[in-house]
Amino acid sequence: METLSKGQRLPLANLVPDGVLQIVVAAQGLALDVACFGLDAAGKLSDERYMTFFNQPRTPCGGVEARAGSGGDVAEFPLQLARLPAGIDRLVVTASIDGGGVMSQLQSGHVRLQVGGRELARFAFAGSDFAQEKAVMLAEIYRKDGGWRCMAVGQGFNGGLDALVRHFGGEVDQASPAASAAPAAASASAVMQAKINLEKRVEREAPQLVSLVKQAGVSLQKVGLSEHRAKVCLCLDISGSMGRLYKEGLVQRFAERILALGCKFDDDGEIDVFLFGKNVHHPAPMALSNCNTYVGQAIQRHPLEGDTRYGAAMQAIRAFYFPDARGGERTRPVAAELPVYVMFVTDGGTSDQATTEKQLRWASNEPIFWQFMGIGKGRKSKSKFLAAFADSDFPFLEKLDELQGRLVDNANYFSVSSPDEHSDAELYDLLMTEYPGWLTLARGNGLLR
């Protein structure tokens, strides 16, 4: 492990040849908001989606993620540098004070670089390094001679988070409470709203979603979730029997409806996507910029497969959002700032029922809600929006809906004869049947902070 001093640089080509590493920030004595800015060659934040923090936890390319730290750690940033577009020339990790105080009151802190849990380097800092500053640039990962390097920075800013945003070329809402003693959520949210207007982005990049986003908003308002924030994940069955639904564009249109819901739950204009059959695939997110042809291109890269394994897909999703358990057993609650809403779509049963049941029970200790939708002839649901019909084509999904041995009821199920069976209004109402109640249970059981 190498100890870095202020201004020291460390080439990463030999240490991290695949560009996969983690930056961890730890601090004692002050509550800090930590962010990572993705800057262009001019050192500017030309795309606000590349400011990564707890309220916007993932860049569009997936190259940077933000996660809450554990123990004495404030935050963690898993990096996949190869995923970053050429326009992102450097990543700058910053910290600003959450509330009153100045950096000189900080007891101690450090930034460390890790690969697979092994510490490569550490840059330590303390209050004695600063005076009246309220924010600081801690470390920088930047391109140099075709490779990546890391530099220990330690440069303070008197103006706090607002000063950092302006320094990087961003605009700050004059009403922003970022420099006040307001809660961190309000501060960071106000900063991120500076130039991002999601409604305008939808109109510009994906106008076919405009009415869908509005309708999703209506359904959310009905259940009191107009200001609710969550991550959205779409999990699609790619078994061979789904072929007609993909060919006729029904899955594409359904995916666009879920992306619209994601636009109401978050402001990054994208949703995570997982595909499953015999294997599980995790393509790049579905975003406003690529949504028009997303499903067709995903299926071209990952052709339809034999077999259907719910459990394997659920394990991969859990491992992605909560890697500490790697999708394995979890018997105690884990908390997060934002819940995850998973839209799980299938047209058949699963060959790994025992694994699936274990995954759902373990996931009940995590802030993940599973909305299962079965595509088949029989329709039966406990939803108040659907009447009782003939016997369901998905008895196992019904079993999951009522599965015993869970911390909370973390799943709902309904079936349709076709993905386009319901109108937009009906679908969004249906998707909110049990989610609001789960949120209450999740908060009461310590799954949401």
Salt bridges, closest charged atoms under 4 A:
ASP47 OD2 - ARG49 NH2 2.84
GLU48 OE2 - LYS195 NZ 3.19
GLU65 OE1 - ARG67 NH2 3.22
ASP73 OD2 - ARG112 NH2 2.83
ASP89 OD2 - ARG90 NH2 3.86
GLU119 OE2 - ARG122 NE 2.73
GLU140 OE2 - ARG90 NH1 2.76
GLU205 OE2 - ARG201 NE 3.24
GLU205 OE2 - ARG204 NH2 3.48
GLU248 OE1 - ARG244 NH1 2.97
ASP266 OD1 - ARG229 NH2 2.63
ASP267 OD1 - ARG229 NH2 3.78
ASP272 OD1 - ARG58 NH1 3.23
GLU305 OE2 - HIS281 NE2 2.57
ASP307 OD2 - ARG309 NE 2.84
ASP324 OD1 - ARG330 NH2 2.96
GLU337 OE2 - ARG449 NE 3.36
GLU357 OE1 - ARG361 NH1 3.74
GLU357 OE2 - LYS399 NZ 2.81
GLU366 OE1 - ARG318 NE 2.87
GLU366 OE2 - ARG330 NE 2.69
ASP401 OD1 - LYS382 NZ 3.16
GLU402 OE2 - LYS382 NZ 3.53
ASP409 OD2 - LYS382 NZ 3.84
ASP409 OD1 - ARG406 NH1 3.32
GLU421 OE2 - ARG379 NH1 2.19
ASP424 OD1 - ARG257 NE 2.98
GLU426 OE1 - HIS422 ND1 3.67
ASP429 OD2 - LYS222 NZ 3.01
GLU434 OE2 - LYS382 NZ 3.00
